């Protein structure tokens, strides 16, 4: 079984920073794309950023330039450095990974980590 475990969420004041981490463990051959999504109260889950195994990143317009995504392939871990946070960034943040095992890719999700930005 594959598990994704997020860490780094919490409460921060507007203008502050947080760094989210998501480590993938379990039985698999490789990981393709990894990404971060968020879901605010009463809203749908939305993509924040994603990154391929080669390091190509993609961002939503709402966070572009503020929250660089990175990954350490040796550690099977993806990071989200969140800067210049504002209250609209408050949400549960989920990571996901496209994991290759048994001749196919499957998408796995973490359990989510809460980010709250106070004004």
N, C-alpha and C positions, 0 to 999 in steps of 0.2 A: 504494500500500500504506500502511496505517496502522501506526504504531509507538507503543508506550507505553514510556517509559523511566523506571524508578524510581531514586531516590537517597535517601541519608540513613540507611540502615541502619548497624548496627555493634554494638559491644560496650559495654554500659553497666551500671553497678551498680544494684542494687535501689534504688528511690526516685528514680532519675534520669529524664531526659527525652531524647527524640529527636524529630526532625521529619522525616517522610517526604514526599517530593515525587514526583509522577508527571506527566511532560509528554507530551502527545499530539501527534504530528506526522504529516504525510502528506496524502493527498488525501481530503477529506470536506467535507460541507456544514455539519453541526452535530453537537454532542454532547449527548445527553440525560443520562441518569444516569451518574455515575461512582462508583466504590466501591473499598474496600480489603477484601481477604480475607487470611486467614493460614492456614498449614498447619504445624502442629508435627509433629515426628518421630513417625511411627506413627499419626497422626490424620488425619481427613478435613479438607479445606479448609472453612473457615467464614467467614461474613460478619463483618467487624468494624464497618464503617460504610459508608453510602452517602449520596449527596447528589444532588438533582435539579438541573437547569439553573437553576431558580428559587431554589435555596438551601435547600430543605427537606431536613433530615438525619434519618437513622435509624441507630440503634446497637444492637449486641448488648448484652444485659444485663451481660455480663462486663466491658465497657469503658465503659458509660454513665457520663458525668460525668468521665472521665479523658482521653479521646482525641478532642477536637473535630476534626471534619472540615470542610474549607473548600475553596473552589475559586476560581480566577481565570479567568473565561470568556474574557477577552481573551488570556490566555496558554495556554488549553486545558490547564490544570494543576490537579491536585487535591492537597491536602495532608492529612497526618494528624499532628497534634501529639500525641505520646504522653507523658503525664505519669504520675508515681507508678508507674513500671514495676515489675513483679515478675517473678520467674523463670517464672511461668506464661504470661507474654507472649512468651516466646522462641519464634520461629517464622520461617518464610520468609513475607514479606508481599508480596502481589500486588495490583496495582491493575487495574481494568478500566474500560472505557468503552463505552457504547452509542452508536455512531457512525452518523450518517445519510449515506448516499451511494448514488447510483444507485437511488433510489426505495425504499430499505429501510434498516432498522437492522441493524447487525451488532455483536456484542460482541467486543471485542479485549482481550487480556491483556498485561500486562508480563511481564518475565522473572523478576521476584521479587528481593527484597532481604532479606538475613538480618538479623534482630534477635536478639541474645543478651543476656539479662539475668542477671548474676551475683548470687548471694546474699551 
